[in-house]
Amino acid sequence: MKFPSIALKSNRHVLIIYLVKELLLYFIIAFLFFFMVFFVNQILLMAEDILKKRVPIMVVMRLMGYSLPFIVAQSAPFATLVGFLMCLGRMMTDNEILVIRASGKSFLIILVPVLILGMFISVVSFFVNDYLLPLGTISYNKLYREILYSDPTIELESNSIKRTEDATLVIGEVTDTLVSDLLFFDIDDQGQIRIIASGPTQIINAGQPGILMNLGMESSTVCSFDMSDANRYDVMQAGKTDMNVFASSFFSDSSSTNPREMTSFDLFKFIQQVKEEGTASTLQMNMYKLEFHKKFSLPFASIFFALLAMPLAILFGKHNGLTVGLIIGIFLCVAYWAAMILGQTFGIRQGLSGFWTMWLPDIFVGVAGFVFYLVLVKR
């Protein structure tokens, strides 16, 4: 009397292993796709900022290596959605899902391995995002500073606008270390608006700690405006002006804290400390909280995407499930990415809750997945 039960358990075990293998295979394929997309995007960004400045290729490769944790952390959730949709859509088209249902098994036997694998991907992604990403960010920023100190012209692009921590530069044509003309806006120590306009400007490596570059400006004009009285201003002209640009204008001070260089535990302790001391502005606190919740919401999006992928693939994958899964997956990835960007923007600029701006896309995906699953079961 026990043999049928043993056979049933064995069949269930074989089915779960088969589902996990198929899901994992398609996840890897989708992961490689998104990895290449983000990897090529990173190469293009570096080509614009670094490669055309003739930085040694080995240095560029090191920068790319430090960027890998970021690329992996970004790719995993989207690969979960697209990979699972393609896999289950293919199984639906090939009537494998129909065979499973005809054998008397419920949709739950498909959902369980989907959620387990989604949770496993989330945990691995969280480790990469929370531990490896801060290490990579620290190493990346350190190496990038070294590159800029050796060649500060990397930060100055022809016919562009460069905004630093406390100033704005309008840059003319850049040829090697010579800028055809330069316009500089900032606020001086007395709170006055200062505008500096110059003709040909030579970019000189200062070679001093803390100073990124020295600007040797010719035919310069300096205008200072009193913030308290619009009718008061000073104008100075000089044939030659030297101005030091400090590294702190382009980078945060080494003693300050970058949330992306911290683990979630360290960032949580830092937020509590800043709250008690009251040393951070509202804008900074919003940014810290937003980055803290992002360390969880992005990697654990995989579990929500897995929940959504299963019913969508079965409901819409009857015909050409592989292609339909790919199309739906790409569309949802773009929508999710846009929601994350908007959440970050509104969270930083408008002061919205970091929890809601980062978790709302995940909650929406999870609720949609649960609703679609109920529709699937009731069919």
N, C-alpha and C positions, 0 to 999 in steps of 0.2 A: 504493500500500500504506500510505501514511502518513495518508490521509484519515480512516479509522476511528479511529485513535489521536487525531488532532486533534479529531474530533467528540466522542470520549469525554471528553477533557480539557475541552472547551468545555461539555459537559453537566454535568460535575462542578463546574465553575466557576460555572455558572448556578445549580445546586442549592445550593451553599454560600452564594452571595449571597442566595438566597431564604430559606434557613434563618436566616441572620444577621438579615435584615430582619424576619422574623416574630418571632424571639426578642427582638429589640430593641424591637419594637412592644409586645409583651406585658410586657416588663420596664418600659417607661415607664409603662404603665397601672398595673401593680402598684406601681411606685415612687410614683406620685401618690397611690395609695390609702394606702400606709404613711406617706407624707409628711404627708398630711392627718391621719391618726390621731395621729402624734407631735406635729404642729403644734397640733392642738386640745387635746391633753393639756397641752402647754406653756402654751397660753392659759388653760386652766382653773387650772393651778398659779399663774399670775400673777394671775388674777382673785381667787384666794383670798388671796394675799399682798400684792398691789400695787394692782390696779385698784380694789378697794373702799376703798382709802385715798385715793382721788382723786388719784393721781399723774397728771400730764399725759399725754395720749394719745401725744404725740410721743416722750416718754421711754419709754413702754411699747413703742412700735414699734421704737425703737432696741434695746431689750432683746431683742425678738423677732428682730431682724436679727442680733444677736450669737449667738443660739441656733441659727440656721439650719445652720451646719456640723455641730453635734451631731445635728440632726434628719436631715440628709442621710447622715451616717455611720451612723446607726442604721437608716435605711430601706433602703439599698442591698443589704445581704446578704439581707434577707427578701424584697425585691422580686425578687431573682434567683431564689430558690427558687419563689415563687408564680408569677411571670411565666413561667418556663421550664416549670413543670408545666402551666400553663394552655395555653401555646402548643403543646407537644408532645402534650398530651392532646387538644386540638382536632384536631391533625393525625392522631392515631391514630383518632379517631372518624370523621373524614372520609376515612379509608382512604388518606391521603397517604403515611403510613409504609409501608403495604402496597404501594403503587405503587413506592416507592423500593426496597423489598426485592425486588419482582417483577422489577425491571429489572436485578437481579444485583448490586446494591450492598449492602455489609455495613453493620452498625450503626455501624461506625467513621466512616463519612462523616457521620453525624449527631452522633456524640460529639465529633469534632474541632472543628467550629464552636461547639458548646456550651461546650467547655472554653476555647477561645480567647476567646469573648465573656465567659465567667466570669472569666478572668484579667484581661481589659481592665477590667471593672467593679471587680475587686479593686484594681488599681493606682490607678484614679481615686479609689476610696473611701479607699485608704490615704493619698493626697495630701491629701484633705479632712480625714481624721482626724488626720494627723500634722502638717500645716502650718496649715490654716485653722482647725481646732478650737482649738489653743492660742491663736491670735490672737483668736478670738471669745471664749474663756473669759477671757482677760486683760481685754478691753474690757468684757465683761459684769460681771465682778467689780468693776472700777473704777467703772462707772456705778452699780451697786447700792450700793456704799459711799457714793457721793455722795447717793443717794436716802435712805439711812438716816441720814446726818448731817443732812439737811434735815428729816426726819420720822422720828424713832426709834420712834414708835408702830407702824410697819409690822411690827416684829419681835414685838410683843406682841399676841396674839390673845385674845379673851374666853374664859374658862373652859378654859384650855389649860395644857400643861406645856412649858416651853422649856428645852432643855438647851444650855448654852454650852460653851466649851472647859474651864471649870473650875468651873461652878456649875449648879444647877438651880432654875428659877423655876416656882412654881405660881401661875398668874395668875387673878384673879377677873374680874368684868365690866369691860370696857374701854369707856369712853365718851369719845370725843375724846382728851384727854390725861389723863384721870382713871381710875385703877384702883381698884375698890371694895375689894379686899384683895389682899395679896401674901404669898407664902411663899417664902423664899429659903434654899437650902442650898449651902454651899461649905466648903472647907477653908482656914483662914487660914495666914499665914506660919509660925506655930509648929506647924503640923500638926494643929491642933485642928478638930474638926467644929463648924461655926457654923450656927445656924438663926436666921433673922430672920423674925418674923411682924409684919405691920403692917396697920393699917386703911386708910382712903382714902390713896392714893398719887398724887402729881402727877408726871407725866412732863415733864421740862424739857429742852429742847435746850441742852446745856452750852455749845456754841460754842467749845470749846477743843480743840486738836489732841490726838488720841488718846482723847478722852472721847466716847463715843457718846451718853450721856444721863445726866441727874441725876434720881434718884428722891427726891422729897420725901415721906417716910413719916410718917404721924401715928399716935399710939398704938402705937408699935412695941415689941416685946420681942425681945431678943437673948439666945440661949442658946449657950454654948460648952462643948463636952465634950472632956475630956482623953482622947486615944486610948490612953495608957498606963495610965490608971486610970479605970475606968468609974464609980467613985463620986465623982469630982471633976468639978464643973461650975460654971459661972458664969452668973448670970441678971442681965440689965440691962433696965430699962424706961425709955422716954423718950416725952415727949409729941410731940416732933418730931425726926426723924432724916433727914439728907441722906446719900445714898450715890451715888458716881459709878460708872457702869458703863462700863468701858473697851472700846474697839472691838476690842481683842485678844481679848476674851471671845467675840465673835461671828465674828471673822475671824482667820485665821492672820496672824502678824506679817508685815509687808511684806518683811522680810528673809528669811523662810522660803520654802521652795520647794513649790509645788503641782505635782504630776506632770502634771496636765491642762493646765498652762500651758507645758509644755515639749514639744519635738519628741522623737522616739525617740532621735535621736543625742545631744541634750543630756541627756536623762534617763539614757541609758547612761553617759555621762561622769560625771554626778552620782552615780550609784550606785557607780561605781568609786571616786570620791573619798570618799564617805561610808564605804565599806568600809575604805579605808586609814586614815582619820582615826578611825573607830570612834565617831562622834558620834551615830549614829542608833540607836534602840532596835530590838529584834527586830520589834516591831509595825510601826514605820515602814519598816523594810527590806522586810517582806512587802508592804506597801502599794505601795512604789516598784516592786518587781519585778512585782507583779500588774498595775499600770498600764502598765509597759513592755511586757509580753507582750500585754496587751489592745489596745495600739496596732497590733499585727500580727494577732492572732487574729480580731478582729471584722471588719475590712475584707476579709481574705483568706478569710473564711468563704464568700464568694461563689463561689470556685472549687470548694469542697467541696459547696456546695449545688447547683451546676451539675452536678457529677458524679452526685449523688443524684437530681436531677430527671429526667434523661434516661431511665434504666431504669424508674423508678417510673411515669412518664407512659405509657410504652409497655406496661408490664405491667398497669396498672389503668385505662387510658384508653380501652378498647375502646368502652364505652358512656358517653355523657355525659362525655367526657374533660375538657371545660372546667370543669364543675362539680366533678367528682371531683378534678381538679388543684387547684382553689381550696380545697376542704375539707381535702385532705391537706396542702396548703401551710400553711394557717392553723394546723392542728394541730401540725405540725412546728416552725413559728415560735414558738408558745407554749412548746413543750417545750424548744427551744433557749434561749429567753429565760430560762426558769426555771432551766435548767442554768447559765447565765452568772451569774444572781443568786446561786444557791447556791454557785457556785465563788468568787465575790467574798466572800460571807459567811464561808465556811469558810477562805478564804485569809487574810482579815484577822483573824478571831477565833481560829481554831485554828492559824494559822501554817503551813498547807499550802503546798506549792510553788506559786508564782505561775505557773510554766510549765504545770504539769499542770492547775491549776484553770481556766486560760484556754484552753488548747489541747485539753483532753480532749473538749469538745463537738465541735470541728472534726474531731478524729481519729475520733471515733465516726461522725460524718456521712460522712466520707471512706471509712471501712471499709465502712459500710453501702452506700454508693453503688457501691463496687467489687464487693461481694458480689452486689448486685442486677443489676449489669451482667453478671457471669458467669452468673447464672441466666438472664438474657435471651438471651445468646449461645447457651447450651446448649439452649434450648427447641426 
